[in-house]
Amino acid sequence: MKAIIRTVLFCTVIIAGACGTTVHMTGTWKAPEAPPEGFHNILVASLTSNITAQQVVETQMAAALQKRGVTAGKGLDLFPPKFNPVTEEDKNTATRKLLDAGYTAVLTTSLINRESQTRYVPGTISYAPYPAYGWYGRFWGYYGYMYGSVYSPGYYTTDKTYFLESNLYDLKQDGKLVWSGQSETYNPGSLESFAKSFAGQVSDALQNAGLLKK
């Protein structure tokens, strides 16, 4: 029986890990002036100082858009590491690069808030009341079973919720905002699993809004 319990616990861990990260879209907005034909050439720009996170998010987002027949590129491939969006010189240089590359829209992603909450997870022990199992019927059977049972002690864990915003800007309208989407992620399993789920949700939302053109 103990072997069965260990197997069940092991499978539970595997299944939980396979679930990955779930991203929920909490709201979207579309401008009336958004072109009805949508966009075919989109640059993805993740606005973060974390280069690793930027690379992973932009790669997954570009891949999700490409699966829908859209030509999508990454900001890291276009903007230099020391790019400063505040200076006019850098902005003008970046604008020329965007237009020369044929992009008609820019999709930005950014983390706008993060919340953390610590909670206590109580300890657990395997339990099945009489007469489910035979060892309950005799003192030594019950004693031996409970004596060898493994108790999982309680522990504190911190839950993290991330709130992100994605904005689509129309370069043909002087960089005007034409779509915005907000999403939340609860306890992401990993950067990769988050980026993949996030990219899928945002690309779905853009597709449903009629903003992706093959």
GROMACS elastic network, one bead per residue, 0.5 to 0.9 nm:
[ bonds ]
;  ai    aj funct       b0    kb
    1     4     6  0.50190   500
    1     5     6  0.63130   500
    1     6     6  0.86923   500
    2     5     6  0.50126   500
    2     6     6  0.61804   500
    2     7     6  0.85344   500
    2   145     6  0.88749   500
    2   148     6  0.87671   500
    2   149     6  0.78651   500
    3     6     6  0.51206   500
    3     7     6  0.61531   500
    3     8     6  0.86698   500
    4     7     6  0.50247   500
    4     8     6  0.61930   500
    4     9     6  0.86429   500
    5     8     6  0.51023   500
    5     9     6  0.61898   500
    5    10     6  0.85420   500
    5   126     6  0.78716   500
    6     9     6  0.51368   500
    6    10     6  0.60720   500
    6    11     6  0.86012   500
    7    10     6  0.50545   500
    7    11     6  0.61522   500
    7    12     6  0.85554   500
    8    11     6  0.51499   500
    8    12     6  0.61347   500
    8    13     6  0.87580   500
    9    12     6  0.50292   500
    9    13     6  0.63856   500
    9    14     6  0.87669   500
   10    13     6  0.52484   500
   10    14     6  0.63560   500
   10    15     6  0.87232   500
   11    14     6  0.50193   500
   11    15     6  0.60713   500
   11    16     6  0.85066   500
   12    15     6  0.51770   500
   12    16     6  0.61089   500
   12    17     6  0.85725   500
   13    16     6  0.51259   500
   13    17     6  0.61339   500
   13    18     6  0.85661   500
   14    17     6  0.51761   500
   14    18     6  0.61388   500
   14    19     6  0.87848   500
   15    18     6  0.50484   500
   15    19     6  0.63923   500
   16    19     6  0.53472   500
   16    20     6  0.75975   500
   17    20     6  0.60082   500
   17   189     6  0.75499   500
   19    22     6  0.80615   500
   19   189     6  0.85615   500
   20   188     6  0.73094   500
   20   189     6  0.55316   500
   20   190     6  0.76235   500
   20   193     6  0.55949   500
   20   194     6  0.75314   500
   20   197     6  0.84016   500
   21   185     6  0.74822   500
   21   186     6  0.76205   500
   21   187     6  0.73986   500
   21   189     6  0.54517   500
   21   190     6  0.74710   500
   21   193     6  0.55475   500
   21   194     6  0.52688   500
   21   195     6  0.87424   500
   21   196     6  0.85623   500
   21   197     6  0.64980   500
   21   198     6  0.86644   500
   22   184     6  0.87282   500
   22   185     6  0.62739   500
   22   186     6  0.70211   500
   22   187     6  0.86006   500
   22   188     6  0.73075   500
   22   189     6  0.89568   500
   22   193     6  0.85705   500
   22   194     6  0.73010   500
   22   197     6  0.63661   500
   22   198     6  0.79939   500
   23   183     6  0.67311   500
   23   184     6  0.58772   500
   23   186     6  0.74159   500
   23   188     6  0.86285   500
   23   194     6  0.74377   500
   23   197     6  0.60409   500
   23   198     6  0.57504   500
   23   200     6  0.89279   500
   23   201     6  0.69556   500
   24   182     6  0.86316   500
   24   183     6  0.54287   500
   24   184     6  0.54534   500
   24   185     6  0.65542   500
   24   186     6  0.89349   500
   24   198     6  0.83185   500
   24   201     6  0.73831   500
   25    28     6  0.76638   500
   25   181     6  0.71195   500
   25   182     6  0.58607   500
   25   184     6  0.65766   500
   25   201     6  0.69419   500
   25   202     6  0.77645   500
   25   205     6  0.82028   500
   26   181     6  0.77090   500
   26   182     6  0.55462   500
   26   183     6  0.50961   500
   26   184     6  0.68978   500
   27   180     6  0.83322   500
   27   181     6  0.57247   500
   27   182     6  0.52344   500
   27   183     6  0.70360   500
   28   179     6  0.73745   500
   28   180     6  0.55842   500
   28   182     6  0.62901   500
   28   183     6  0.89309   500
   28   205     6  0.79043   500
   29   178     6  0.81717   500
   29   179     6  0.55326   500
   29   180     6  0.51764   500
   29   181     6  0.63961   500
   30    33     6  0.84749   500
   30    34     6  0.71067   500
   30   177     6  0.87404   500
   30   178     6  0.57410   500
   30   180     6  0.66163   500
   30   181     6  0.88264   500
   30   209     6  0.74839   500
   31    34     6  0.54296   500
   31   177     6  0.74535   500
   31   179     6  0.60762   500
   31   180     6  0.87996   500
   32    35     6  0.84402   500
   32   178     6  0.78026   500
   33    36     6  0.84762   500
   33   178     6  0.69394   500
   34    37     6  0.86896   500
   34    38     6  0.76279   500
   34   170     6  0.78980   500
   34   177     6  0.85820   500
   34   178     6  0.52524   500
   34   179     6  0.77344   500
   34   211     6  0.79579   500
   35    38     6  0.55706   500
   35    39     6  0.79599   500
   35   170     6  0.86995   500
   35   178     6  0.85327   500
   35   211     6  0.77061   500
   36   210     6  0.70829   500
   36   211     6  0.73175   500
   37   210     6  0.74594   500
   37   211     6  0.70481   500
   37   212     6  0.79089   500
   37   213     6  0.65650   500
   38   209     6  0.89293   500
   38   210     6  0.60831   500
   38   213     6  0.51028   500
   38   214     6  0.88633   500
   39    42     6  0.68799   500
   39    70     6  0.77613   500
   39   104     6  0.68240   500
   39   105     6  0.68372   500
   39   170     6  0.86364   500
   39   211     6  0.58306   500
   39   212     6  0.51247   500
   39   213     6  0.50674   500
   39   214     6  0.81015   500
   40    69     6  0.78846   500
   40    71     6  0.58347   500
   40    72     6  0.79874   500
   40   103     6  0.82086   500
   40   104     6  0.75722   500
   40   105     6  0.84061   500
   40   211     6  0.86726   500
   40   212     6  0.62446   500
   40   214     6  0.59665   500
   41    70     6  0.63117   500
   41    72     6  0.58605   500
   41    73     6  0.81316   500
   41   102     6  0.67627   500
   41   104     6  0.56091   500
   41   105     6  0.65789   500
   41   106     6  0.86709   500
   41   213     6  0.85485   500
   42    62     6  0.85095   500
   42    65     6  0.85323   500
   42    70     6  0.74039   500
   42    71     6  0.63172   500
   42    73     6  0.65615   500
   42    74     6  0.89070   500
   42   102     6  0.88239   500
   42   103     6  0.55520   500
   42   104     6  0.62416   500
   42   106     6  0.54777   500
   42   107     6  0.67447   500
   42   168     6  0.89558   500
   43    62     6  0.79439   500
   43    71     6  0.84418   500
   43    72     6  0.55350   500
   43    74     6  0.57722   500
   43    75     6  0.64899   500
   43    98     6  0.81127   500
   43   103     6  0.64374   500
   43   104     6  0.82089   500
   43   105     6  0.64070   500
   43   107     6  0.60566   500
   43   108     6  0.83796   500
   44    57     6  0.89943   500
   44    58     6  0.59256   500
   44    59     6  0.86055   500
   44    61     6  0.70603   500
   44    62     6  0.64793   500
   44    72     6  0.69394   500
   44    73     6  0.60104   500
   44    74     6  0.50389   500
   44    75     6  0.57753   500
   44    76     6  0.89922   500
   44   105     6  0.88321   500
   44   106     6  0.59420   500
   44   108     6  0.59666   500
   44   109     6  0.78878   500
   45    54     6  0.79503   500
   45    57     6  0.88874   500
   45    58     6  0.65101   500
   45    73     6  0.87417   500
   45    74     6  0.62753   500
   45    76     6  0.76161   500
   45   106     6  0.70623   500
   45   107     6  0.60874   500
   45   109     6  0.64619   500
   45   110     6  0.88956   500
   46    53     6  0.83434   500
   46    54     6  0.53995   500
   46    55     6  0.81926   500
   46    57     6  0.68137   500
   46    58     6  0.61498   500
   46    74     6  0.85841   500
   46    75     6  0.72793   500
   46    76     6  0.87824   500
   46   107     6  0.82691   500
   46   108     6  0.55542   500
   46   110     6  0.61173   500
   47    50     6  0.88405   500
   47    54     6  0.72951   500
   47   108     6  0.67169   500
   47   109     6  0.60048   500
   47   110     6  0.52192   500
   47   111     6  0.80216   500
   48    51     6  0.72768   500
   48    53     6  0.75973   500
   48    54     6  0.63382   500
   48   109     6  0.86402   500
   48   110     6  0.68189   500
   48   111     6  0.79393   500
   49    52     6  0.89341   500
   49    53     6  0.84654   500
   49    54     6  0.77561   500
   50    53     6  0.54074   500
   50    54     6  0.61421   500
   50    55     6  0.86867   500
   51    55     6  0.60594   500
   51    56     6  0.86498   500
   51    76     6  0.86498   500
   51    81     6  0.88555   500
   52    55     6  0.51906   500
   52    56     6  0.63154   500
   52    57     6  0.86470   500
   53    56     6  0.52578   500
   53    57     6  0.60311   500
   53    58     6  0.83581   500
   53   191     6  0.71964   500
   53   195     6  0.87125   500
   54    57     6  0.53409   500
   54    58     6  0.58865   500
   54    59     6  0.82792   500
   54    75     6  0.87007   500
   54    76     6  0.77988   500
   55    58     6  0.53820   500
   55    59     6  0.59645   500
   55    60     6  0.86038   500
   55    74     6  0.81886   500
   55    75     6  0.88100   500
   55    76     6  0.70590   500
   56    59     6  0.52098   500
   56    60     6  0.62050   500
   56    61     6  0.85341   500
   56   191     6  0.74759   500
   56   192     6  0.67403   500
   56   195     6  0.66631   500
   56   196     6  0.88337   500
   57    60     6  0.53062   500
   57    61     6  0.60020   500
   57    62     6  0.84527   500
   57   109     6  0.85418   500
   57   191     6  0.82172   500
   57   192     6  0.79688   500
   57   194     6  0.84640   500
   57   195     6  0.50325   500
   57   196     6  0.77145   500
   57   198     6  0.83104   500
   57   199     6  0.75722   500
   58    61     6  0.51102   500
   58    62     6  0.59104   500
   58    63     6  0.83973   500
   58    73     6  0.81984   500
   58    74     6  0.56619   500
   58    75     6  0.73561   500
   58    76     6  0.81131   500
   58   109     6  0.87460   500
   58   195     6  0.83324   500
   58   199     6  0.86924   500
   59    62     6  0.52824   500
   59    63     6  0.61309   500
   59    64     6  0.86676   500
   59    73     6  0.84195   500
   59    74     6  0.68175   500
   59   195     6  0.85921   500
   60    63     6  0.50767   500
   60    64     6  0.61634   500
   60    65     6  0.87222   500
   60   192     6  0.83350   500
   60   195     6  0.60128   500
   60   196     6  0.55680   500
   60   197     6  0.88411   500
   60   198     6  0.85016   500
   60   199     6  0.60091   500
   60   200     6  0.85137   500
   61    64     6  0.51158   500
   61    65     6  0.63314   500
   61    66     6  0.86071   500
   61    72     6  0.85216   500
   61    74     6  0.87032   500
   61   195     6  0.74286   500
   61   196     6  0.73995   500
   61   198     6  0.78287   500
   61   200     6  0.75357   500
   61   202     6  0.82043   500
   61   203     6  0.76428   500
   62    65     6  0.52079   500
   62    66     6  0.60948   500
   62    67     6  0.86981   500
   62    70     6  0.87703   500
   62    71     6  0.82465   500
   62    72     6  0.51797   500
   62    73     6  0.60157   500
   62    74     6  0.67198   500
   62   199     6  0.80802   500
   63    66     6  0.50135   500
   63    67     6  0.62583   500
   63    68     6  0.89064   500
   63    72     6  0.76394   500
   63    73     6  0.89580   500
   63   199     6  0.82955   500
   64    67     6  0.52952   500
   64    68     6  0.69401   500
   64    70     6  0.89798   500
   64   196     6  0.81299   500
   64   199     6  0.60188   500
   64   200     6  0.61179   500
   64   202     6  0.88980   500
   64   203     6  0.64285   500
   65    68     6  0.52747   500
   65    69     6  0.68624   500
   65    70     6  0.54897   500
   65    71     6  0.73587   500
   65    72     6  0.63643   500
   65   199     6  0.82109   500
   65   200     6  0.86033   500
   65   203     6  0.61434   500
   65   212     6  0.82201   500
   66    69     6  0.50881   500
   66    71     6  0.58450   500
   66    72     6  0.60904   500
   67    70     6  0.72087   500
   68    71     6  0.89699   500
   68   203     6  0.83741   500
   68   207     6  0.83677   500
   68   212     6  0.77478   500
   68   213     6  0.83618   500
   68   214     6  0.69143   500
   69   212     6  0.83333   500
   69   213     6  0.73729   500
   70   212     6  0.67961   500
   70   213     6  0.64290   500
   70   214     6  0.54230   500
   71   103     6  0.86673   500
   71   214     6  0.82880   500
   72   103     6  0.84661   500
   73    76     6  0.88588   500
   73    77     6  0.75590   500
   73    78     6  0.83548   500
   73   103     6  0.86611   500
   74    77     6  0.55201   500
   74    78     6  0.69193   500
   74    79     6  0.89483   500
   75    78     6  0.51714   500
   75    79     6  0.58026   500
   75    80     6  0.88640   500
   76    79     6  0.55202   500
   76    80     6  0.69843   500
   76    81     6  0.75907   500
   77    80     6  0.77267   500
   78    94     6  0.79161   500
   78    97     6  0.72397   500
   78    98     6  0.78842   500
   79    82     6  0.81792   500
   79    83     6  0.61136   500
   79    94     6  0.69011   500
   79    97     6  0.85884   500
   80    83     6  0.52155   500
   81    84     6  0.88923   500
   83    90     6  0.65584   500
   83    91     6  0.86873   500
   83    94     6  0.86548   500
   84    87     6  0.60579   500
   84    88     6  0.89498   500
   84    89     6  0.89262   500
   84    90     6  0.60382   500
   84    91     6  0.76330   500
   85    88     6  0.76930   500
   85    89     6  0.88890   500
   85    90     6  0.61995   500
   85    91     6  0.56098   500
   85    94     6  0.85776   500
   86    89     6  0.88139   500
   86    90     6  0.75876   500
   86    91     6  0.72134   500
   87    90     6  0.55096   500
   87    91     6  0.62825   500
   87    92     6  0.87116   500
   88    91     6  0.50493   500
   88    92     6  0.60164   500
   88    93     6  0.84751   500
   89    92     6  0.52701   500
   89    93     6  0.61625   500
   89    94     6  0.85711   500
   90    93     6  0.50679   500
   90    94     6  0.60182   500
   90    95     6  0.85138   500
   91    94     6  0.50716   500
   91    95     6  0.60752   500
   91    96     6  0.86690   500
   92    95     6  0.50675   500
   92    96     6  0.62991   500
   92    97     6  0.86858   500
   93    96     6  0.52734   500
   93    97     6  0.63405   500
   93    98     6  0.87635   500
   94    97     6  0.50481   500
   94    98     6  0.61805   500
   94    99     6  0.87134   500
   95    98     6  0.51104   500
   95    99     6  0.62752   500
   95   100     6  0.84990   500
   95   171     6  0.89769   500
   96    99     6  0.52475   500
   96   100     6  0.59115   500
   96   101     6  0.84354   500
   97   100     6  0.50901   500
   97   101     6  0.60373   500
   97   102     6  0.86670   500
   97   103     6  0.89882   500
   98   101     6  0.52489   500
   98   102     6  0.65021   500
   98   103     6  0.55980   500
   98   104     6  0.80088   500
   98   105     6  0.89162   500
   98   106     6  0.89446   500
   98   171     6  0.87420   500
   99   102     6  0.50936   500
   99   103     6  0.57665   500
   99   104     6  0.73649   500
   99   171     6  0.83010   500
  100   103     6  0.77357   500
  103   106     6  0.75659   500
  103   171     6  0.77012   500
  104   169     6  0.85898   500
  104   170     6  0.62974   500
  104   171     6  0.51285   500
  104   172     6  0.62147   500
  105   168     6  0.67441   500
  105   169     6  0.54021   500
  105   171     6  0.51762   500
  105   172     6  0.77265   500
  105   175     6  0.77205   500
  106   167     6  0.80164   500
  106   168     6  0.56816   500
  106   169     6  0.51863   500
  106   170     6  0.68719   500
  106   171     6  0.72896   500
  106   175     6  0.81340   500
  107   166     6  0.68161   500
  107   167     6  0.55810   500
  107   169     6  0.64381   500
  108   165     6  0.80707   500
  108   166     6  0.54592   500
  108   167     6  0.51957   500
  108   168     6  0.64776   500
  108   169     6  0.81911   500
  109   164     6  0.70787   500
  109   165     6  0.57747   500
  109   167     6  0.66509   500
  110   163     6  0.87894   500
  110   164     6  0.56437   500
  110   165     6  0.54700   500
  110   166     6  0.65666   500
  110   167     6  0.88049   500
  111   114     6  0.77742   500
  111   162     6  0.72112   500
  111   163     6  0.60835   500
  111   165     6  0.64562   500
  112   162     6  0.80265   500
  112   163     6  0.58106   500
  112   164     6  0.54242   500
  112   165     6  0.66080   500
  113   161     6  0.84392   500
  113   162     6  0.61252   500
  113   163     6  0.51500   500
  113   164     6  0.70793   500
  114   160     6  0.70486   500
  114   161     6  0.57515   500
  114   163     6  0.61205   500
  114   164     6  0.88937   500
  115   159     6  0.81963   500
  115   160     6  0.57020   500
  115   161     6  0.52096   500
  115   162     6  0.65814   500
  115   163     6  0.84088   500
  116   158     6  0.64342   500
  116   159     6  0.56336   500
  116   161     6  0.65169   500
  116   162     6  0.89311   500
  117   157     6  0.83567   500
  117   158     6  0.54514   500
  117   159     6  0.52213   500
  117   160     6  0.65909   500
  117   161     6  0.86644   500
  118   156     6  0.67076   500
  118   157     6  0.56020   500
  118   159     6  0.61828   500
  118   160     6  0.88288   500
  119   155     6  0.85438   500
  119   156     6  0.56544   500
  119   157     6  0.56390   500
  119   158     6  0.63307   500
  119   159     6  0.76418   500
  120   154     6  0.70972   500
  120   155     6  0.57826   500
  120   157     6  0.64089   500
  120   158     6  0.88319   500
  121   153     6  0.87873   500
  121   154     6  0.53652   500
  121   155     6  0.53403   500
  121   156     6  0.59993   500
  121   157     6  0.72296   500
  122   152     6  0.86727   500
  122   153     6  0.70183   500
  122   155     6  0.66346   500
  122   156     6  0.86518   500
  123   151     6  0.71750   500
  123   152     6  0.51935   500
  123   155     6  0.74172   500
  124   150     6  0.89898   500
  124   151     6  0.61311   500
  124   152     6  0.52430   500
  124   153     6  0.67548   500
  124   154     6  0.74826   500
  125   149     6  0.74473   500
  125   150     6  0.66808   500
  125   152     6  0.63394   500
  125   153     6  0.88252   500
  126   149     6  0.74064   500
  126   150     6  0.78473   500
  126   151     6  0.78490   500
  128   131     6  0.83638   500
  128   132     6  0.63733   500
  128   133     6  0.74094   500
  129   132     6  0.60490   500
  129   133     6  0.77949   500
  129   136     6  0.80377   500
  130   133     6  0.64698   500
  130   134     6  0.81206   500
  130   135     6  0.88141   500
  130   136     6  0.58714   500
  130   137     6  0.77559   500
  131   134     6  0.68228   500
  131   135     6  0.87832   500
  131   136     6  0.66745   500
  131   137     6  0.75165   500
  132   136     6  0.80828   500
  133   136     6  0.61202   500
  133   137     6  0.80828   500
  134   137     6  0.57185   500
  134   138     6  0.80405   500
  134   141     6  0.79429   500
  134   142     6  0.86979   500
  135   138     6  0.60366   500
  135   139     6  0.79808   500
  135   140     6  0.79277   500
  135   142     6  0.50686   500
  135   143     6  0.85306   500
  135   144     6  0.84574   500
  135   145     6  0.72161   500
  136   139     6  0.72998   500
  136   140     6  0.89154   500
  136   141     6  0.64924   500
  136   142     6  0.50514   500
  136   143     6  0.87837   500
  136   145     6  0.88010   500
  137   141     6  0.73106   500
  137   142     6  0.73814   500
  138   141     6  0.52530   500
  138   142     6  0.62182   500
  138   143     6  0.84983   500
  139   142     6  0.52921   500
  139   143     6  0.59456   500
  139   144     6  0.84797   500
  140   144     6  0.58243   500
  140   145     6  0.83528   500
  141   144     6  0.52823   500
  141   145     6  0.62053   500
  141   146     6  0.87172   500
  142   145     6  0.51533   500
  142   146     6  0.61407   500
  142   147     6  0.83099   500
  143   146     6  0.54151   500
  143   147     6  0.58285   500
  143   148     6  0.85976   500
  144   147     6  0.51430   500
  144   148     6  0.63527   500
  144   149     6  0.87121   500
  145   148     6  0.55328   500
  145   149     6  0.63065   500
  146   149     6  0.50222   500
  146   150     6  0.85063   500
  147   150     6  0.85695   500
  158   187     6  0.88706   500
  159   186     6  0.74376   500
  159   187     6  0.59791   500
  160   185     6  0.82492   500
  160   186     6  0.59768   500
  160   187     6  0.51016   500
  160   188     6  0.80247   500
  161   184     6  0.67386   500
  161   185     6  0.55445   500
  161   187     6  0.60921   500
  161   188     6  0.82857   500
  162   183     6  0.82700   500
  162   184     6  0.54626   500
  162   185     6  0.50595   500
  162   186     6  0.64985   500
  162   187     6  0.80448   500
  162   188     6  0.85824   500
  163   182     6  0.72582   500
  163   183     6  0.57903   500
  163   185     6  0.65439   500
  164   181     6  0.83817   500
  164   182     6  0.57912   500
  164   183     6  0.52920   500
  164   184     6  0.61752   500
  164   185     6  0.81690   500
  165   180     6  0.71513   500
  165   181     6  0.57581   500
  165   183     6  0.64096   500
  165   184     6  0.88872   500
  166   179     6  0.82322   500
  166   180     6  0.56371   500
  166   181     6  0.51417   500
  166   182     6  0.64137   500
  166   183     6  0.82663   500
  166   202     6  0.76509   500
  167   177     6  0.69323   500
  167   178     6  0.77932   500
  167   179     6  0.57654   500
  167   181     6  0.65029   500
  167   182     6  0.88954   500
  168   175     6  0.89504   500
  168   176     6  0.84004   500
  168   177     6  0.59204   500
  168   178     6  0.58586   500
  168   179     6  0.50670   500
  168   180     6  0.63119   500
  168   181     6  0.88459   500
  169   172     6  0.89813   500
  169   173     6  0.83590   500
  169   174     6  0.85882   500
  169   175     6  0.51746   500
  169   176     6  0.52231   500
  169   178     6  0.57294   500
  169   179     6  0.72200   500
  170   173     6  0.54196   500
  170   174     6  0.68110   500
  170   176     6  0.52425   500
  170   177     6  0.63956   500
  170   178     6  0.64771   500
  171   174     6  0.51258   500
  171   176     6  0.69281   500
  172   175     6  0.68476   500
  172   176     6  0.82444   500
  173   176     6  0.55082   500
  173   177     6  0.88014   500
  175   178     6  0.89552   500
  177   180     6  0.76338   500
  179   206     6  0.82637   500
  179   209     6  0.86994   500
  179   211     6  0.86457   500
  181   202     6  0.74941   500
  181   205     6  0.79211   500
  181   206     6  0.88695   500
  183   198     6  0.82936   500
  183   201     6  0.86856   500
  183   202     6  0.85677   500
  185   188     6  0.64332   500
  185   194     6  0.78514   500
  185   198     6  0.84094   500
  186   189     6  0.89926   500
  187   190     6  0.88361   500
  188   191     6  0.72379   500
  188   193     6  0.73141   500
  188   194     6  0.57441   500
  189   192     6  0.83454   500
  189   193     6  0.63938   500
  189   194     6  0.69544   500
  190   193     6  0.52991   500
  190   194     6  0.60531   500
  190   195     6  0.85001   500
  191   194     6  0.51509   500
  191   195     6  0.60058   500
  191   196     6  0.85810   500
  192   195     6  0.51915   500
  192   196     6  0.61873   500
  192   197     6  0.86451   500
  193   196     6  0.52745   500
  193   197     6  0.62044   500
  193   198     6  0.84310   500
  194   197     6  0.52786   500
  194   198     6  0.58532   500
  194   199     6  0.83895   500
  195   198     6  0.50509   500
  195   199     6  0.59148   500
  195   200     6  0.84750   500
  196   199     6  0.52253   500
  196   200     6  0.62314   500
  196   201     6  0.87821   500
  197   200     6  0.51233   500
  197   201     6  0.62792   500
  197   202     6  0.87177   500
  198   201     6  0.52581   500
  198   202     6  0.62086   500
  198   203     6  0.85237   500
  199   202     6  0.53013   500
  199   203     6  0.59835   500
  199   204     6  0.83997   500
  200   203     6  0.53117   500
  200   204     6  0.60607   500
  200   205     6  0.86325   500
  201   204     6  0.51331   500
  201   205     6  0.62378   500
  201   206     6  0.87443   500
  202   205     6  0.50516   500
  202   206     6  0.62206   500
  202   207     6  0.85526   500
  203   206     6  0.50701   500
  203   207     6  0.60515   500
  203   208     6  0.85436   500
  203   212     6  0.84948   500
  204   207     6  0.50456   500
  204   208     6  0.61053   500
  204   209     6  0.85548   500
  205   208     6  0.51026   500
  205   209     6  0.61622   500
  205   210     6  0.87637   500
  205   211     6  0.89480   500
  206   209     6  0.50316   500
  206   210     6  0.64182   500
  206   211     6  0.54396   500
  206   212     6  0.63769   500
  207   210     6  0.51917   500
  207   211     6  0.58751   500
  207   212     6  0.54587   500
  207   213     6  0.85667   500
  208   211     6  0.76611   500
  208   212     6  0.86560   500
  209   212     6  0.81233   500
  210   213     6  0.78096   500
